[in-house]
């Protein structure tokens, strides 16, 4: 068990922390886009409105792609599969396999609170390039799928039955684990809502999940921690008060139940620092956290 804080370089673009805080409220659905921009416009930084800073935070997915969907090292396509007890009984996901026959260790890649956007698809491709069979489920599939923009995606996801949405992700994990290209060893990573879902998967799947690597995700209920059998690599942003406040109780429960874990805090970063489509992205922290995640999966998903 380790608990580390890592100092990393701050982003090049300077954005006032109050704007980041407003954006966090917007991203988590506590204010809408119009209110976010209005409140940013009312903020004065250096004698001028902070509106321009706020506008910089919206994602630019086309500029953020790191692995092309036609990359010869991978094969990618969308798959449909049953999801009993979910929002519609069916699910859809983006399945990416490394080139070659396999089988491969498997990694579920779970999106934020807005559906399967291009950033998360790119993360699935990154996992496949690293040698893992990756599935990025779209929790919005029962509502027609990711709508092409995060605002509508966030609204759609909030409108779903949340218990059934969680079941859709559990079913996605089971589908991936049993896939003919999978070795049966299963890991999961996710971001924001998806990070919290990794923690929930660890509870729901028990020994069927071998490794989890949540990024700035909500902790599970402490009374559920005894059900966790997976080895965990827990990644937190340095500036993320709401999520980080949950850690002391979570850590105490992990220790009490002898769950294998590592925890890293990336100082100088914001919630969402791994997402390279917005200025919250911190390249040094994102690369380090991703390298640690891949190493964690290689260690815990090796073998048949």
C-alpha positions in Angstrom: 0.0 0.0 0.0 1.4 3.4 -0.9 0.1 6.9 -0.7 2.1 9.4 -2.7 1.9 13.0 -3.7 3.5 14.0 -7.0 4.4 17.5 -7.9 3.9 18.3 -11.5 4.3 21.3 -13.7 1.2 23.6 -14.0 -0.6 24.1 -17.3 0.9 26.7 -19.7 -2.5 28.5 -20.0 -3.2 30.6 -16.9 -6.9 30.4 -15.9 -8.1 31.8 -12.6 -9.0 29.1 -10.1 -12.5 30.6 -9.6 -13.1 29.9 -13.3 -12.0 26.3 -12.9 -14.3 26.0 -9.9 -17.2 27.3 -12.0 -16.4 24.8 -14.7 -16.4 22.0 -12.2 -19.9 23.0 -11.2 -20.9 23.1 -14.9 -19.3 19.7 -15.7 -21.1 18.0 -12.8 -24.5 19.5 -13.8 -25.0 21.8 -10.9 -25.2 24.8 -13.3 -25.9 24.9 -17.0 -23.8 26.3 -19.8 -25.6 29.7 -19.8 -25.1 30.2 -16.0 -21.5 29.1 -16.2 -20.7 31.7 -18.9 -22.8 34.4 -17.1 -21.0 33.8 -13.8 -17.6 33.8 -15.6 -18.5 37.1 -17.4 -19.2 38.6 -14.0 -15.8 37.6 -12.6 -13.1 40.2 -13.0 -9.5 39.1 -13.3 -6.8 41.6 -13.8 -9.4 44.3 -14.5 -11.2 42.3 -17.3 -14.0 39.8 -17.5 -13.1 36.1 -17.1 -15.4 35.1 -19.9 -12.6 34.4 -22.3 -11.0 32.1 -19.8 -14.3 30.2 -19.4 -14.6 29.7 -23.2 -11.1 28.2 -23.3 -12.3 25.3 -21.1 -14.8 23.8 -23.6 -13.4 20.7 -25.2 -11.7 20.6 -28.5 -11.8 16.9 -29.4 -10.4 17.1 -32.9 -7.2 18.6 -31.6 -6.8 16.0 -28.8 -6.7 12.8 -30.8 -3.5 10.9 -30.1 -4.2 7.5 -31.8 -6.0 7.5 -35.1 -9.0 5.1 -35.5 -7.2 3.8 -38.6 -3.9 3.1 -36.7 -2.5 -0.2 -38.0 -1.5 -1.3 -34.5 -5.2 -1.7 -33.6 -8.6 -2.9 -34.9 -11.6 -0.9 -33.7 -15.3 -1.3 -34.2 -18.6 -0.8 -32.4 -20.3 -3.8 -30.8 -23.8 -4.4 -29.5 -24.5 -6.8 -26.6 -27.3 -7.7 -24.2 -27.6 -5.8 -20.9 -30.3 -7.4 -18.8 -31.6 -5.1 -16.0 -30.1 -2.0 -17.8 -31.9 1.0 -19.2 -33.1 -0.8 -22.4 -31.8 -4.4 -22.2 -29.1 -3.6 -24.8 -25.8 -1.8 -24.8 -23.3 -0.6 -27.4 -19.6 0.0 -26.9 -16.4 0.8 -28.8 -14.2 -2.3 -28.9 -10.5 -1.9 -29.7 -8.1 -4.8 -30.0 -4.4 -4.9 -30.6 -3.2 -6.2 -33.9 -2.8 -9.9 -33.7 -4.8 -13.0 -32.8 -4.9 -12.7 -29.1 -6.3 -13.5 -26.6 -5.5 -10.3 -24.7 -5.9 -9.1 -21.1 -9.0 -6.8 -21.1 -9.6 -3.3 -19.9 -12.9 -1.5 -19.6 -12.6 2.3 -20.2 -15.5 4.2 -18.6 -16.6 7.7 -19.7 -17.4 10.8 -17.7 -20.9 12.0 -17.0 -21.7 12.8 -20.7 -21.4 9.6 -22.6 -18.8 8.1 -24.9 -17.1 11.2 -26.3 -14.1 11.2 -28.7 -11.6 11.6 -25.8 -12.7 8.4 -24.1 -12.6 6.6 -27.4 -9.1 7.8 -27.8 -8.2 6.4 -24.4 -9.5 3.0 -25.4 -7.3 3.1 -28.5 -4.3 4.0 -26.2 -5.1 1.0 -24.1 -5.2 -1.2 -27.2 -1.9 0.1 -28.5 -0.4 -0.9 -25.1 -1.6 -4.5 -25.6 -5.0 -4.7 -24.0 -8.4 -5.6 -25.4 -10.3 -2.4 -24.6 -14.0 -1.7 -24.4 -15.4 1.8 -23.9 -19.2 1.4 -23.3 -21.6 4.2 -24.1 -23.9 4.5 -21.2 -26.1 6.7 -23.5 -26.7 3.8 -25.9 -30.3 3.3 -24.6 -31.0 7.0 -25.2 -29.6 6.9 -28.8 -25.9 7.2 -27.9 -23.5 10.1 -27.4 -25.2 13.0 -29.2 -22.1 14.7 -30.5 -21.7 17.3 -27.9 -21.1 17.2 -24.2 -23.9 19.6 -23.1 -26.6 17.3 -24.6 -24.7 14.2 -23.5 -24.7 15.5 -19.9 -28.4 16.1 -20.0 -29.1 12.7 -21.5 -27.0 10.9 -18.9 -28.6 12.7 -16.0 -32.0 11.7 -17.4 -31.3 8.0 -17.3 -32.3 5.7 -14.5 -29.0 5.8 -12.6 -29.2 2.3 -11.0 -29.9 0.8 -14.4 -27.0 2.8 -15.9 -24.7 1.3 -13.4 -26.0 -2.1 -14.3 -25.3 -1.4 -18.0 -21.7 -0.7 -17.0 -21.5 -3.9 -14.9 -22.9 -5.9 -17.8 -20.3 -4.3 -20.1 -17.6 -5.5 -17.8 -18.9 -9.0 -17.8 -19.3 -8.9 -21.6 -15.7 -7.9 -22.0 -14.3 -10.4 -19.5 -16.1 -13.3 -21.4 -15.2 -12.1 -24.9 -13.4 -14.6 -27.1 -10.5 -12.3 -27.5 -10.1 -11.8 -23.7 -7.8 -13.9 -21.5 -10.4 -13.5 -18.7 -8.2 -11.1 -16.8 -10.1 -7.8 -16.4 -9.1 -4.3 -15.4 -11.1 -1.1 -15.5 -10.2 2.6 -15.7 -12.5 5.6 -15.8 -12.6 9.3 -15.4 -14.8 11.5 -13.1 -18.2 9.7 -13.1 -16.3 6.8 -14.7 -13.7 6.8 -12.0 -16.5 6.5 -9.4 -17.9 3.7 -11.5 -14.5 1.8 -11.4 -14.9 1.9 -7.6 -18.4 0.6 -7.9 -17.3 -2.1 -10.3 -14.8 -3.3 -7.7 -17.6 -3.7 -5.2 -20.1 -5.3 -7.7 -17.6 -7.7 -9.3 -15.5 -8.7 -6.4 -12.9 -11.2 -7.5 -14.1 -11.0 -11.2 -12.3 -7.6 -11.4 -8.5 -8.1 -11.1 -7.4 -4.4 -11.2 -8.9 -0.9 -11.1 -7.5 2.5 -11.9 -10.0 5.2 -11.1 -9.2 8.8 -12.0 -10.7 11.4 -9.6 -13.7 9.2 -9.0 -16.2 9.2 -6.1 -15.4 6.6 -3.4 -17.8 3.7 -2.7 -19.7 3.4 0.5 -17.3 2.4 3.2 -19.6 -0.5 4.2 -19.1 -1.9 0.7 -15.3 -1.9 0.7 -15.0 -5.4 2.2 -16.4 -6.7 -1.2 -13.4 -5.3 -3.1 -10.9 -7.9 -4.2 -9.2 -6.0 -7.1 -5.9 -4.3 -6.7 -6.5 -0.5 -7.0 -4.4 2.4 -8.4 -6.2 5.5 -7.3 -5.4 8.8 -9.1 -6.5 12.2 -7.6 -6.0 15.7 -8.8 -4.3 18.1 -6.4 -7.2 20.7 -6.5 -10.4 18.7 -6.3 -11.9 19.3 -2.9 -15.2 17.5 -3.3 -13.6 14.2 -4.4 -10.5 14.4 -2.3 -12.5 14.9 0.9 -13.8 11.3 0.5 -10.3 9.8 0.6 -9.6 9.5 4.4 -12.6 7.3 5.1 -12.0 5.3 1.9 -8.4 4.7 2.8 -9.3 3.7 6.3 -11.7 1.1 4.9 -9.2 -0.2 2.4 -6.6 -0.6 5.1 -9.1 -2.2 7.5 -10.0 -4.8 4.9 -6.5 -5.3 3.6 -7.3 -4.3 0.0 -4.2 -3.8 -2.1 -4.0 -0.2 -3.3 -1.8 2.6 -4.3 -2.9 6.2 -4.2 -1.4 9.2 -6.0 -2.2 12.9 -5.7 -0.9 15.0 -8.6 -0.2 18.4 -7.1 -0.9 21.4 -9.2 -3.6 19.7 -11.2 -7.3 20.2 -11.6 -10.1 17.6 -11.7 -10.0 16.3 -15.3 -6.3 16.7 -15.7 -6.0 13.6 -17.9 -8.5 14.9 -20.5 -6.3 16.5 -23.2 -9.2 18.2 -24.9 -9.4 21.1 -22.4 -6.9 23.4 -20.6 -7.5 21.5 -17.4 -5.1 18.9 -19.0 -1.7 18.7 -17.4 0.6 16.8 -19.7 3.2 15.8 -17.2 0.6 14.5 -14.7 -1.5 12.8 -17.4 1.4 10.9 -18.8 2.7 9.9 -15.4 -0.7 8.7 -14.3 -1.3 6.8 -17.5 2.1 5.1 -17.4 1.4 4.1 -13.8 -2.1 2.8 -14.9 -0.6 0.7 -17.7 2.1 -0.7 -15.4 -0.6 -1.6 -12.9 -2.6 -3.5 -15.5 0.4 -5.3 -16.8 1.3 -6.4 -13.3 -2.2 -7.6 -12.3 -3.6 -8.8 -15.6 -0.7 -11.0 -16.8 -1.2 -14.7 -17.2 -4.3 -16.6 -18.3 
